[in-house]
């Protein structure tokens, strides 16, 4: 009932981000279904910024499962800890002195740069050794 609902203004920053994520994903699914496109991709921007570690882990696991629906889930984040969850990373760095941006990436099947080495890959390498 309407009495059971709380206004969004009572939600914390992390809860509001999570509500926005659910809304964006629902709208994305509706667009995909209405166009008949099939599997596609979705961009998620800065969802982890206001999440505690436990909630961030649960959101990350849910995003990994979403690849079955969307094909690709692209996460944009400034938090280095998000690199630990995903097998492929793309890093963009801006050098103000040179006035240029550089792009580096790493995946589980390539030799990653130091900035894209993930904890998951290090654990896999340690287990194989």
Backbone atoms as SQL, in Angstrom:
CREATE TABLE atoms (id INTEGER PRIMARY KEY, chain TEXT, resi INTEGER, resn TEXT, atom TEXT, x REAL, y REAL, z REAL);
INSERT INTO atoms VALUES
  (1, 'A', 1, 'UNK', 'N', 0.849, -1.189, 0.000),
  (2, 'A', 1, 'UNK', 'CA', 0.000, 0.000, 0.000),
  (3, 'A', 1, 'UNK', 'C', 0.883, 1.236, 0.000),
  (4, 'A', 2, 'UNK', 'N', 0.278, 2.376, -0.280),
  (5, 'A', 2, 'UNK', 'CA', 1.021, 3.626, -0.296),
  (6, 'A', 2, 'UNK', 'C', 1.587, 3.982, 1.063),
  (7, 'A', 3, 'UNK', 'N', 0.935, 3.502, 2.130),
  (8, 'A', 3, 'UNK', 'CA', 1.419, 3.796, 3.478),
  (9, 'A', 3, 'UNK', 'C', 2.740, 3.101, 3.764),
  (10, 'A', 4, 'UNK', 'N', 3.044, 2.026, 3.035),
  (11, 'A', 4, 'UNK', 'CA', 4.276, 1.277, 3.260),
  (12, 'A', 4, 'UNK', 'C', 5.475, 1.898, 2.554),
  (13, 'A', 5, 'UNK', 'N', 5.244, 2.872, 1.694),
  (14, 'A', 5, 'UNK', 'CA', 6.317, 3.469, 0.908),
  (15, 'A', 5, 'UNK', 'C', 6.923, 4.652, 1.635),
  (16, 'A', 6, 'UNK', 'N', 8.228, 4.767, 1.543),
  (17, 'A', 6, 'UNK', 'CA', 8.923, 5.915, 2.137),
  (18, 'A', 6, 'UNK', 'C', 9.354, 6.833, 1.006),
  (19, 'A', 7, 'UNK', 'N', 9.375, 8.134, 1.235),
  (20, 'A', 7, 'UNK', 'CA', 9.818, 9.047, 0.181),
  (21, 'A', 7, 'UNK', 'C', 11.307, 8.852, -0.110),
  (22, 'A', 8, 'UNK', 'N', 11.686, 9.071, -1.348),
  (23, 'A', 8, 'UNK', 'CA', 13.089, 8.919, -1.740),
  (24, 'A', 8, 'UNK', 'C', 13.987, 9.839, -0.924),
  (25, 'A', 9, 'UNK', 'N', 13.461, 10.953, -0.470),
  (26, 'A', 9, 'UNK', 'CA', 14.274, 11.889, 0.307),
  (27, 'A', 9, 'UNK', 'C', 14.805, 11.266, 1.592),
  (28, 'A', 10, 'UNK', 'N', 14.217, 10.156, 2.057),
  (29, 'A', 10, 'UNK', 'CA', 14.699, 9.472, 3.263),
  (30, 'A', 10, 'UNK', 'C', 15.816, 8.486, 2.963),
  (31, 'A', 11, 'UNK', 'N', 16.081, 8.230, 1.697),
  (32, 'A', 11, 'UNK', 'CA', 17.124, 7.268, 1.328),
  (33, 'A', 11, 'UNK', 'C', 18.501, 7.896, 1.480),
  (34, 'A', 12, 'UNK', 'N', 19.467, 7.063, 1.852),
  (35, 'A', 12, 'UNK', 'CA', 20.849, 7.536, 1.918),
  (36, 'A', 12, 'UNK', 'C', 21.382, 7.696, 0.498),
  (37, 'A', 13, 'UNK', 'N', 22.574, 8.259, 0.359),
  (38, 'A', 13, 'UNK', 'CA', 23.180, 8.424, -0.965),
  (39, 'A', 13, 'UNK', 'C', 23.347, 7.096, -1.674),
  (40, 'A', 14, 'UNK', 'N', 23.803, 6.083, -0.953),
  (41, 'A', 14, 'UNK', 'CA', 23.986, 4.762, -1.544),
  (42, 'A', 14, 'UNK', 'C', 22.662, 4.121, -1.925),
  (43, 'A', 15, 'UNK', 'N', 21.639, 4.271, -1.069),
  (44, 'A', 15, 'UNK', 'CA', 20.322, 3.718, -1.379),
  (45, 'A', 15, 'UNK', 'C', 19.717, 4.416, -2.588),
  (46, 'A', 16, 'UNK', 'N', 19.895, 5.727, -2.681),
  (47, 'A', 16, 'UNK', 'CA', 19.373, 6.472, -3.826),
  (48, 'A', 16, 'UNK', 'C', 20.072, 6.038, -5.119),
  (49, 'A', 17, 'UNK', 'N', 21.382, 5.836, -5.064),
  (50, 'A', 17, 'UNK', 'CA', 22.118, 5.336, -6.231),
  (51, 'A', 17, 'UNK', 'C', 21.612, 3.967, -6.651),
  (52, 'A', 18, 'UNK', 'N', 21.342, 3.110, -5.671),
  (53, 'A', 18, 'UNK', 'CA', 20.840, 1.767, -5.962),
  (54, 'A', 18, 'UNK', 'C', 19.445, 1.827, -6.591),
  (55, 'A', 19, 'UNK', 'N', 18.589, 2.697, -6.081),
  (56, 'A', 19, 'UNK', 'CA', 17.263, 2.877, -6.678),
  (57, 'A', 19, 'UNK', 'C', 17.379, 3.381, -8.117),
  (58, 'A', 20, 'UNK', 'N', 18.273, 4.330, -8.340),
  (59, 'A', 20, 'UNK', 'CA', 18.485, 4.849, -9.697),
  (60, 'A', 20, 'UNK', 'C', 19.000, 3.757, -10.629),
  (61, 'A', 21, 'UNK', 'N', 19.902, 2.908, -10.131),
  (62, 'A', 21, 'UNK', 'CA', 20.415, 1.799, -10.936),
  (63, 'A', 21, 'UNK', 'C', 19.274, 0.864, -11.337),
  (64, 'A', 22, 'UNK', 'N', 18.434, 0.494, -10.387),
  (65, 'A', 22, 'UNK', 'CA', 17.297, -0.393, -10.692),
  (66, 'A', 22, 'UNK', 'C', 16.387, 0.235, -11.734),
  (67, 'A', 23, 'UNK', 'N', 16.133, 1.516, -11.617),
  (68, 'A', 23, 'UNK', 'CA', 15.285, 2.207, -12.577),
  (69, 'A', 23, 'UNK', 'C', 15.925, 2.224, -13.964),
  (70, 'A', 24, 'UNK', 'N', 17.227, 2.517, -14.035),
  (71, 'A', 24, 'UNK', 'CA', 17.924, 2.535, -15.331),
  (72, 'A', 24, 'UNK', 'C', 17.908, 1.153, -15.980),
  (73, 'A', 25, 'UNK', 'N', 18.132, 0.115, -15.185),
  (74, 'A', 25, 'UNK', 'CA', 18.126, -1.240, -15.743),
  (75, 'A', 25, 'UNK', 'C', 16.731, -1.636, -16.233),
  (76, 'A', 26, 'UNK', 'N', 15.711, -1.267, -15.481),
  (77, 'A', 26, 'UNK', 'CA', 14.344, -1.581, -15.894),
  (78, 'A', 26, 'UNK', 'C', 13.995, -0.861, -17.198),
  (79, 'A', 27, 'UNK', 'N', 14.363, 0.402, -17.309),
  (80, 'A', 27, 'UNK', 'CA', 14.108, 1.158, -18.541),
  (81, 'A', 27, 'UNK', 'C', 14.892, 0.555, -19.697),
  (82, 'A', 28, 'UNK', 'N', 16.137, 0.155, -19.456),
  (83, 'A', 28, 'UNK', 'CA', 16.944, -0.471, -20.506),
  (84, 'A', 28, 'UNK', 'C', 16.289, -1.754, -21.003),
  (85, 'A', 29, 'UNK', 'N', 15.779, -2.563, -20.077),
  (86, 'A', 29, 'UNK', 'CA', 15.110, -3.801, -20.476),
  (87, 'A', 29, 'UNK', 'C', 13.853, -3.516, -21.288),
  (88, 'A', 30, 'UNK', 'N', 13.094, -2.503, -20.893),
  (89, 'A', 30, 'UNK', 'CA', 11.897, -2.147, -21.649),
  (90, 'A', 30, 'UNK', 'C', 12.241, -1.711, -23.068),
  (91, 'A', 31, 'UNK', 'N', 13.302, -0.936, -23.204),
  (92, 'A', 31, 'UNK', 'CA', 13.729, -0.487, -24.536),
  (93, 'A', 31, 'UNK', 'C', 14.149, -1.679, -25.382),
  (94, 'A', 32, 'UNK', 'N', 14.924, -2.581, -24.796),
  (95, 'A', 32, 'UNK', 'CA', 15.374, -3.769, -25.528),
  (96, 'A', 32, 'UNK', 'C', 14.170, -4.607, -25.971),
  (97, 'A', 33, 'UNK', 'N', 13.231, -4.835, -25.058),
  (98, 'A', 33, 'UNK', 'CA', 12.050, -5.636, -25.393),
  (99, 'A', 33, 'UNK', 'C', 11.194, -4.967, -26.454),
  (100, 'A', 34, 'UNK', 'N', 11.033, -3.648, -26.369),
  (101, 'A', 34, 'UNK', 'CA', 10.151, -2.960, -27.320),
  (102, 'A', 34, 'UNK', 'C', 10.771, -2.852, -28.705),
  (103, 'A', 35, 'UNK', 'N', 12.101, -2.862, -28.795),
  (104, 'A', 35, 'UNK', 'CA', 12.747, -2.756, -30.104),
  (105, 'A', 35, 'UNK', 'C', 13.072, -4.115, -30.699),
  (106, 'A', 36, 'UNK', 'N', 13.048, -5.160, -29.874),
  (107, 'A', 36, 'UNK', 'CA', 13.362, -6.496, -30.365),
  (108, 'A', 36, 'UNK', 'C', 14.819, -6.676, -30.742),
  (109, 'A', 37, 'UNK', 'N', 15.688, -5.844, -30.191),
  (110, 'A', 37, 'UNK', 'CA', 17.109, -5.871, -30.529),
  (111, 'A', 37, 'UNK', 'C', 17.786, -7.126, -30.010),
  (112, 'A', 38, 'UNK', 'N', 17.361, -7.651, -28.910),
  (113, 'A', 38, 'UNK', 'CA', 18.046, -8.801, -28.320),
  (114, 'A', 38, 'UNK', 'C', 19.118, -8.331, -27.359),
  (115, 'A', 39, 'UNK', 'N', 20.138, -9.157, -27.181),
  (116, 'A', 39, 'UNK', 'CA', 21.202, -8.796, -26.235),
  (117, 'A', 39, 'UNK', 'C', 21.959, -7.578, -26.720),
  (118, 'A', 40, 'UNK', 'N', 22.281, -6.724, -25.819),
  (119, 'A', 40, 'UNK', 'CA', 22.993, -5.491, -26.141),
  (120, 'A', 40, 'UNK', 'C', 23.925, -5.159, -24.985),
  (121, 'A', 41, 'UNK', 'N', 24.125, -3.913, -24.677),
  (122, 'A', 41, 'UNK', 'CA', 24.994, -3.533, -23.572),
  (123, 'A', 41, 'UNK', 'C', 24.329, -2.445, -22.749),
  (124, 'A', 42, 'UNK', 'N', 24.854, -2.261, -21.551),
  (125, 'A', 42, 'UNK', 'CA', 24.370, -1.208, -20.677),
  (126, 'A', 42, 'UNK', 'C', 25.578, -0.581, -19.990),
  (127, 'A', 43, 'UNK', 'N', 25.557, 0.751, -19.863),
  (128, 'A', 43, 'UNK', 'CA', 26.601, 1.486, -19.146),
  (129, 'A', 43, 'UNK', 'C', 26.105, 1.780, -17.733),
  (130, 'A', 44, 'UNK', 'N', 26.944, 1.516, -16.758),
  (131, 'A', 44, 'UNK', 'CA', 26.648, 1.827, -15.364),
  (132, 'A', 44, 'UNK', 'C', 27.721, 2.816, -14.903),
  (133, 'A', 45, 'UNK', 'N', 27.306, 4.007, -14.510),
  (134, 'A', 45, 'UNK', 'CA', 28.255, 5.065, -14.180),
  (135, 'A', 45, 'UNK', 'C', 28.289, 5.333, -12.676),
  (136, 'A', 46, 'UNK', 'N', 29.448, 5.107, -12.081),
  (137, 'A', 46, 'UNK', 'CA', 29.733, 5.452, -10.679),
  (138, 'A', 46, 'UNK', 'C', 28.722, 4.886, -9.679),
  (139, 'A', 47, 'UNK', 'N', 28.314, 3.646, -9.834),
  (140, 'A', 47, 'UNK', 'CA', 27.350, 3.052, -8.925),
  (141, 'A', 47, 'UNK', 'C', 27.958, 2.719, -7.563),
  (142, 'A', 48, 'UNK', 'N', 29.267, 2.546, -7.500),
  (143, 'A', 48, 'UNK', 'CA', 29.905, 2.104, -6.252),
  (144, 'A', 48, 'UNK', 'C', 30.338, 3.245, -5.333),
  (145, 'A', 49, 'UNK', 'N', 30.202, 4.468, -5.752),
  (146, 'A', 49, 'UNK', 'CA', 30.763, 5.600, -5.023),
  (147, 'A', 49, 'UNK', 'C', 30.288, 5.706, -3.574),
  (148, 'A', 50, 'UNK', 'N', 29.010, 5.447, -3.316),
  (149, 'A', 50, 'UNK', 'CA', 28.471, 5.633, -1.961),
  (150, 'A', 50, 'UNK', 'C', 28.052, 4.316, -1.317),
  (151, 'A', 51, 'UNK', 'N', 28.597, 3.209, -1.787),
  (152, 'A', 51, 'UNK', 'CA', 28.219, 1.902, -1.249),
  (153, 'A', 51, 'UNK', 'C', 29.270, 1.419, -0.250),
  (154, 'A', 52, 'UNK', 'N', 28.796, 0.747, 0.807),
  (155, 'A', 52, 'UNK', 'CA', 29.763, 0.115, 1.700),
  (156, 'A', 52, 'UNK', 'C', 30.290, -1.136, 1.001),
  (157, 'A', 53, 'UNK', 'N', 31.327, -1.742, 1.546),
  (158, 'A', 53, 'UNK', 'CA', 32.012, -2.859, 0.878),
  (159, 'A', 53, 'UNK', 'C', 31.075, -4.032, 0.623),
  (160, 'A', 54, 'UNK', 'N', 30.220, -4.365, 1.593),
  (161, 'A', 54, 'UNK', 'CA', 29.314, -5.499, 1.434),
  (162, 'A', 54, 'UNK', 'C', 28.305, -5.245, 0.316),
  (163, 'A', 55, 'UNK', 'N', 27.696, -4.078, 0.331),
  (164, 'A', 55, 'UNK', 'CA', 26.715, -3.758, -0.716),
  (165, 'A', 55, 'UNK', 'C', 27.395, -3.664, -2.076),
  (166, 'A', 56, 'UNK', 'N', 28.597, -3.101, -2.135),
  (167, 'A', 56, 'UNK', 'CA', 29.331, -3.015, -3.406),
  (168, 'A', 56, 'UNK', 'C', 29.606, -4.413, -3.963),
  (169, 'A', 57, 'UNK', 'N', 29.953, -5.357, -3.090),
  (170, 'A', 57, 'UNK', 'CA', 30.174, -6.740, -3.532),
  (171, 'A', 57, 'UNK', 'C', 28.891, -7.355, -4.085),
  (172, 'A', 58, 'UNK', 'N', 27.767, -7.117, -3.405),
  (173, 'A', 58, 'UNK', 'CA', 26.496, -7.677, -3.871),
  (174, 'A', 58, 'UNK', 'C', 26.063, -7.048, -5.196),
  (175, 'A', 59, 'UNK', 'N', 26.274, -5.743, -5.336),
  (176, 'A', 59, 'UNK', 'CA', 25.939, -5.071, -6.596),
  (177, 'A', 59, 'UNK', 'C', 26.839, -5.588, -7.711),
  (178, 'A', 60, 'UNK', 'N', 28.129, -5.738, -7.410),
  (179, 'A', 60, 'UNK', 'CA', 29.060, -6.254, -8.414),
  (180, 'A', 60, 'UNK', 'C', 28.680, -7.640, -8.886),
  (181, 'A', 61, 'UNK', 'N', 28.289, -8.501, -7.950),
  (182, 'A', 61, 'UNK', 'CA', 27.867, -9.859, -8.321),
  (183, 'A', 61, 'UNK', 'C', 26.603, -9.812, -9.176),
  (184, 'A', 62, 'UNK', 'N', 25.673, -8.936, -8.829),
  (185, 'A', 62, 'UNK', 'CA', 24.441, -8.798, -9.616),
  (186, 'A', 62, 'UNK', 'C', 24.754, -8.283, -11.016),
  (187, 'A', 63, 'UNK', 'N', 25.685, -7.344, -11.128),
  (188, 'A', 63, 'UNK', 'CA', 26.062, -6.812, -12.444),
  (189, 'A', 63, 'UNK', 'C', 26.700, -7.897, -13.310),
  (190, 'A', 64, 'UNK', 'N', 27.487, -8.771, -12.699),
  (191, 'A', 64, 'UNK', 'CA', 28.087, -9.878, -13.449),
  (192, 'A', 64, 'UNK', 'C', 27.006, -10.805, -14.006),
  (193, 'A', 65, 'UNK', 'N', 25.949, -11.029, -13.224),
  (194, 'A', 65, 'UNK', 'CA', 24.856, -11.883, -13.692),
  (195, 'A', 65, 'UNK', 'C', 24.049, -11.211, -14.806),
  (196, 'A', 66, 'UNK', 'N', 24.074, -9.897, -14.863),
  (197, 'A', 66, 'UNK', 'CA', 23.308, -9.175, -15.881),
  (198, 'A', 66, 'UNK', 'C', 23.847, -9.368, -17.287),
  (199, 'A', 67, 'UNK', 'N', 25.059, -9.884, -17.431),
  (200, 'A', 67, 'UNK', 'CA', 25.598, -10.100, -18.775),
  (201, 'A', 67, 'UNK', 'C', 24.745, -11.107, -19.547),
  (202, 'A', 68, 'UNK', 'N', 23.997, -11.953, -18.841),
  (203, 'A', 68, 'UNK', 'CA', 23.094, -12.887, -19.518),
  (204, 'A', 68, 'UNK', 'C', 21.961, -12.132, -20.221),
  (205, 'A', 69, 'UNK', 'N', 21.573, -10.989, -19.665),
  (206, 'A', 69, 'UNK', 'CA', 20.499, -10.193, -20.264),
  (207, 'A', 69, 'UNK', 'C', 21.013, -9.170, -21.257),
  (208, 'A', 70, 'UNK', 'N', 22.104, -8.517, -20.912),
  (209, 'A', 70, 'UNK', 'CA', 22.576, -7.386, -21.702),
  (210, 'A', 70, 'UNK', 'C', 23.785, -7.703, -22.574),
  (211, 'A', 71, 'UNK', 'N', 24.392, -8.838, -22.411),
  (212, 'A', 71, 'UNK', 'CA', 25.575, -9.164, -23.208),
  (213, 'A', 71, 'UNK', 'C', 26.819, -8.539, -22.616),
  (214, 'A', 72, 'UNK', 'N', 26.830, -7.233, -22.514),
  (215, 'A', 72, 'UNK', 'CA', 27.960, -6.530, -21.902),
  (216, 'A', 72, 'UNK', 'C', 27.431, -5.541, -20.877),
  (217, 'A', 73, 'UNK', 'N', 28.085, -5.506, -19.731),
  (218, 'A', 73, 'UNK', 'CA', 27.800, -4.509, -18.710),
  (219, 'A', 73, 'UNK', 'C', 29.087, -3.705, -18.549),
  (220, 'A', 74, 'UNK', 'N', 29.021, -2.444, -18.886),
  (221, 'A', 74, 'UNK', 'CA', 30.199, -1.580, -18.852),
  (222, 'A', 74, 'UNK', 'C', 30.083, -0.674, -17.633),
  (223, 'A', 75, 'UNK', 'N', 31.033, -0.802, -16.720),
  (224, 'A', 75, 'UNK', 'CA', 31.014, -0.069, -15.465),
  (225, 'A', 75, 'UNK', 'C', 32.047, 1.048, -15.536),
  (226, 'A', 76, 'UNK', 'N', 31.601, 2.259, -15.306),
  (227, 'A', 76, 'UNK', 'CA', 32.489, 3.415, -15.278),
  (228, 'A', 76, 'UNK', 'C', 32.674, 3.795, -13.820),
  (229, 'A', 77, 'UNK', 'N', 33.938, 3.876, -13.390),
  (230, 'A', 77, 'UNK', 'CA', 34.203, 4.181, -11.989),
  (231, 'A', 77, 'UNK', 'C', 35.574, 4.819, -11.824),
  (232, 'A', 78, 'UNK', 'N', 35.669, 5.674, -10.831),
  (233, 'A', 78, 'UNK', 'CA', 36.958, 6.260, -10.463),
  (234, 'A', 78, 'UNK', 'C', 37.589, 5.522, -9.287),
  (235, 'A', 79, 'UNK', 'N', 36.906, 4.499, -8.777),
  (236, 'A', 79, 'UNK', 'CA', 37.407, 3.777, -7.617),
  (237, 'A', 79, 'UNK', 'C', 38.304, 2.625, -8.049),
  (238, 'A', 80, 'UNK', 'N', 39.558, 2.610, -7.614),
  (239, 'A', 80, 'UNK', 'CA', 40.460, 1.516, -7.981),
  (240, 'A', 80, 'UNK', 'C', 39.934, 0.147, -7.552),
  (241, 'A', 81, 'UNK', 'N', 39.160, 0.090, -6.472),
  (242, 'A', 81, 'UNK', 'CA', 38.665, -1.202, -5.991),
  (243, 'A', 81, 'UNK', 'C', 37.731, -1.872, -6.992),
  (244, 'A', 82, 'UNK', 'N', 37.102, -1.126, -7.885),
  (245, 'A', 82, 'UNK', 'CA', 36.216, -1.754, -8.863),
  (246, 'A', 82, 'UNK', 'C', 37.001, -2.538, -9.904),
  (247, 'A', 83, 'UNK', 'N', 38.263, -2.195, -10.103),
  (248, 'A', 83, 'UNK', 'CA', 39.101, -2.946, -11.039),
  (249, 'A', 83, 'UNK', 'C', 39.296, -4.373, -10.552),
  (250, 'A', 84, 'UNK', 'N', 39.194, -4.593, -9.272),
  (251, 'A', 84, 'UNK', 'CA', 39.414, -5.915, -8.690),
  (252, 'A', 84, 'UNK', 'C', 38.324, -6.910, -9.064),
  (253, 'A', 85, 'UNK', 'N', 37.175, -6.434, -9.474),
  (254, 'A', 85, 'UNK', 'CA', 36.041, -7.307, -9.744),
  (255, 'A', 85, 'UNK', 'C', 35.984, -7.774, -11.185),
  (256, 'A', 86, 'UNK', 'N', 36.462, -6.988, -12.113),
  (257, 'A', 86, 'UNK', 'CA', 36.225, -7.262, -13.524),
  (258, 'A', 86, 'UNK', 'C', 37.469, -7.745, -14.235),
  (259, 'A', 87, 'UNK', 'N', 37.281, -8.670, -15.155),
  (260, 'A', 87, 'UNK', 'CA', 38.389, -9.271, -15.877),
  (261, 'A', 87, 'UNK', 'C', 39.009, -8.362, -16.908),
  (262, 'A', 88, 'UNK', 'N', 38.254, -7.432, -17.439),
  (263, 'A', 88, 'UNK', 'CA', 38.790, -6.525, -18.452),
  (264, 'A', 88, 'UNK', 'C', 38.614, -5.093, -17.957),
  (265, 'A', 89, 'UNK', 'N', 39.669, -4.332, -18.045),
  (266, 'A', 89, 'UNK', 'CA', 39.591, -2.942, -17.621),
  (267, 'A', 89, 'UNK', 'C', 40.171, -2.041, -18.699),
  (268, 'A', 90, 'UNK', 'N', 39.619, -0.840, -18.755),
  (269, 'A', 90, 'UNK', 'CA', 40.149, 0.207, -19.624),
  (270, 'A', 90, 'UNK', 'C', 40.368, 1.414, -18.727),
  (271, 'A', 91, 'UNK', 'N', 41.555, 1.930, -18.758),
  (272, 'A', 91, 'UNK', 'CA', 41.882, 3.080, -17.920),
  (273, 'A', 91, 'UNK', 'C', 42.231, 4.261, -18.812),
  (274, 'A', 92, 'UNK', 'N', 41.615, 5.393, -18.511),
  (275, 'A', 92, 'UNK', 'CA', 41.911, 6.624, -19.236),
  (276, 'A', 92, 'UNK', 'C', 42.553, 7.587, -18.242),
  (277, 'A', 93, 'UNK', 'N', 43.727, 8.059, -18.570),
  (278, 'A', 93, 'UNK', 'CA', 44.447, 9.016, -17.727),
  (279, 'A', 93, 'UNK', 'C', 44.734, 10.271, -18.529),
  (280, 'A', 94, 'UNK', 'N', 44.481, 11.408, -17.917),
  (281, 'A', 94, 'UNK', 'CA', 44.755, 12.682, -18.568),
  (282, 'A', 94, 'UNK', 'C', 46.039, 13.269, -17.993),
  (283, 'A', 95, 'UNK', 'N', 46.932, 13.684, -18.866),
  (284, 'A', 95, 'UNK', 'CA', 48.181, 14.336, -18.474),
  (285, 'A', 95, 'UNK', 'C', 48.034, 15.823, -18.779),
  (286, 'A', 96, 'UNK', 'N', 47.774, 16.640, -17.756),
  (287, 'A', 96, 'UNK', 'CA', 47.543, 18.060, -18.011),
  (288, 'A', 96, 'UNK', 'C', 48.775, 18.774, -18.571),
  (289, 'A', 97, 'UNK', 'N', 49.971, 18.319, -18.204),
  (290, 'A', 97, 'UNK', 'CA', 51.185, 18.953, -18.720),
  (291, 'A', 97, 'UNK', 'C', 51.322, 18.751, -20.223),
  (292, 'A', 98, 'UNK', 'N', 51.010, 17.548, -20.680),
  (293, 'A', 98, 'UNK', 'CA', 51.109, 17.243, -22.107),
  (294, 'A', 98, 'UNK', 'C', 49.820, 17.584, -22.851),
  (295, 'A', 99, 'UNK', 'N', 48.717, 17.700, -22.112),
  (296, 'A', 99, 'UNK', 'CA', 47.437, 17.995, -22.735),
  (297, 'A', 99, 'UNK', 'C', 46.861, 16.819, -23.507),
  (298, 'A', 100, 'UNK', 'N', 47.231, 15.588, -23.120),
  (299, 'A', 100, 'UNK', 'CA', 46.745, 14.408, -23.818),
  (300, 'A', 100, 'UNK', 'C', 46.233, 13.377, -22.814),
  (301, 'A', 101, 'UNK', 'N', 45.376, 12.499, -23.304),
  (302, 'A', 101, 'UNK', 'CA', 44.886, 11.371, -22.522),
  (303, 'A', 101, 'UNK', 'C', 45.521, 10.101, -23.062),
  (304, 'A', 102, 'UNK', 'N', 45.803, 9.164, -22.181),
  (305, 'A', 102, 'UNK', 'CA', 46.301, 7.860, -22.597),
  (306, 'A', 102, 'UNK', 'C', 45.291, 6.801, -22.170),
  (307, 'A', 103, 'UNK', 'N', 45.188, 5.761, -22.974),
  (308, 'A', 103, 'UNK', 'CA', 44.256, 4.677, -22.708),
  (309, 'A', 103, 'UNK', 'C', 45.062, 3.396, -22.587),
  (310, 'A', 104, 'UNK', 'N', 44.816, 2.652, -21.504),
  (311, 'A', 104, 'UNK', 'CA', 45.473, 1.362, -21.306),
  (312, 'A', 104, 'UNK', 'C', 44.404, 0.354, -20.926),
  (313, 'A', 105, 'UNK', 'N', 44.640, -0.891, -21.321),
  (314, 'A', 105, 'UNK', 'CA', 43.677, -1.915, -20.917),
  (315, 'A', 105, 'UNK', 'C', 44.391, -3.214, -20.617),
  (316, 'A', 106, 'UNK', 'N', 43.670, -4.068, -19.915),
  (317, 'A', 106, 'UNK', 'CA', 44.157, -5.396, -19.588),
  (318, 'A', 106, 'UNK', 'C', 42.981, -6.346, -19.512),
  (319, 'A', 107, 'UNK', 'N', 43.235, -7.592, -19.819),
  (320, 'A', 107, 'UNK', 'CA', 42.204, -8.628, -19.727),
  (321, 'A', 107, 'UNK', 'C', 42.847, -9.876, -19.136),
  (322, 'A', 108, 'UNK', 'N', 42.047, -10.863, -18.781),
  (323, 'A', 108, 'UNK', 'CA', 42.627, -12.091, -18.249),
  (324, 'A', 108, 'UNK', 'C', 43.509, -12.827, -19.253),
  (325, 'A', 109, 'UNK', 'N', 43.349, -12.558, -20.554),
  (326, 'A', 109, 'UNK', 'CA', 44.119, -13.294, -21.553),
  (327, 'A', 109, 'UNK', 'C', 45.322, -12.518, -22.071),
  (328, 'A', 110, 'UNK', 'N', 45.539, -11.306, -21.598),
  (329, 'A', 110, 'UNK', 'CA', 46.701, -10.523, -22.003),
  (330, 'A', 110, 'UNK', 'C', 47.522, -10.196, -20.774),
  (331, 'A', 111, 'UNK', 'N', 48.721, -9.727, -20.995),
  (332, 'A', 111, 'UNK', 'CA', 49.535, -9.282, -19.875),
  (333, 'A', 111, 'UNK', 'C', 49.074, -7.887, -19.485),
  (334, 'A', 112, 'UNK', 'N', 48.426, -7.763, -18.333),
  (335, 'A', 112, 'UNK', 'CA', 47.887, -6.466, -17.973),
  (336, 'A', 112, 'UNK', 'C', 48.985, -5.511, -17.526),
  (337, 'A', 113, 'UNK', 'N', 48.715, -4.240, -17.678),
  (338, 'A', 113, 'UNK', 'CA', 49.622, -3.231, -17.146),
  (339, 'A', 113, 'UNK', 'C', 49.480, -3.257, -15.632),
  (340, 'A', 114, 'UNK', 'N', 50.444, -2.693, -14.900),
  (341, 'A', 114, 'UNK', 'CA', 50.324, -2.718, -13.444),
  (342, 'A', 114, 'UNK', 'C', 49.019, -2.121, -12.941),
  (343, 'A', 115, 'UNK', 'N', 48.475, -1.142, -13.632),
  (344, 'A', 115, 'UNK', 'CA', 47.248, -0.516, -13.161),
  (345, 'A', 115, 'UNK', 'C', 46.020, -1.373, -13.412),
  (346, 'A', 116, 'UNK', 'N', 46.106, -2.361, -14.284),
  (347, 'A', 116, 'UNK', 'CA', 44.939, -3.184, -14.552),
  (348, 'A', 116, 'UNK', 'C', 45.071, -4.599, -14.004),
  (349, 'A', 117, 'UNK', 'N', 46.137, -4.878, -13.281),
  (350, 'A', 117, 'UNK', 'CA', 46.253, -6.178, -12.638),
  (351, 'A', 117, 'UNK', 'C', 45.217, -6.239, -11.521),
  (352, 'A', 118, 'UNK', 'N', 44.403, -7.245, -11.530),
  (353, 'A', 118, 'UNK', 'CA', 43.333, -7.346, -10.554),
  (354, 'A', 118, 'UNK', 'C', 43.666, -8.358, -9.474),
  (355, 'A', 119, 'UNK', 'N', 43.001, -8.211, -8.348),
  (356, 'A', 119, 'UNK', 'CA', 43.181, -9.165, -7.258),
  (357, 'A', 119, 'UNK', 'C', 42.752, -10.557, -7.700),
  (358, 'A', 120, 'UNK', 'N', 41.679, -10.633, -8.483),
  (359, 'A', 120, 'UNK', 'CA', 41.200, -11.927, -8.959),
  (360, 'A', 120, 'UNK', 'C', 42.289, -12.613, -9.776),
  (361, 'A', 121, 'UNK', 'N', 42.925, -11.892, -10.680),
  (362, 'A', 121, 'UNK', 'CA', 43.973, -12.484, -11.521),
  (363, 'A', 121, 'UNK', 'C', 45.162, -12.911, -10.658),
  (364, 'A', 122, 'UNK', 'N', 45.530, -12.086, -9.688),
  (365, 'A', 122, 'UNK', 'CA', 46.644, -12.464, -8.805),
  (366, 'A', 122, 'UNK', 'C', 46.314, -13.742, -8.039),
  (367, 'A', 123, 'UNK', 'N', 45.072, -13.877, -7.579),
  (368, 'A', 123, 'UNK', 'CA', 44.664, -15.098, -6.877),
  (369, 'A', 123, 'UNK', 'C', 44.732, -16.305, -7.806),
  (370, 'A', 124, 'UNK', 'N', 44.283, -16.130, -9.050),
  (371, 'A', 124, 'UNK', 'CA', 44.339, -17.233, -10.015),
  (372, 'A', 124, 'UNK', 'C', 45.774, -17.633, -10.292),
  (373, 'A', 125, 'UNK', 'N', 46.661, -16.655, -10.437),
  (374, 'A', 125, 'UNK', 'CA', 48.069, -16.953, -10.695),
  (375, 'A', 125, 'UNK', 'C', 48.697, -17.656, -9.501),
  (376, 'A', 126, 'UNK', 'N', 48.354, -17.239, -8.285),
  (377, 'A', 126, 'UNK', 'CA', 48.892, -17.879, -7.087),
  (378, 'A', 126, 'UNK', 'C', 48.390, -19.314, -6.959),
  (379, 'A', 127, 'UNK', 'N', 47.124, -19.525, -7.315),
  (380, 'A', 127, 'UNK', 'CA', 46.548, -20.876, -7.216),
  (381, 'A', 127, 'UNK', 'C', 47.190, -21.808, -8.250),
  (382, 'A', 128, 'UNK', 'N', 47.545, -21.275, -9.423),
  (383, 'A', 128, 'UNK', 'CA', 48.141, -22.093, -10.472),
  (384, 'A', 128, 'UNK', 'C', 49.604, -22.406, -10.181),
  (385, 'A', 129, 'UNK', 'N', 50.266, -21.587, -9.366),
  (386, 'A', 129, 'UNK', 'CA', 51.691, -21.772, -9.074),
  (387, 'A', 129, 'UNK', 'C', 51.946, -22.892, -8.098);
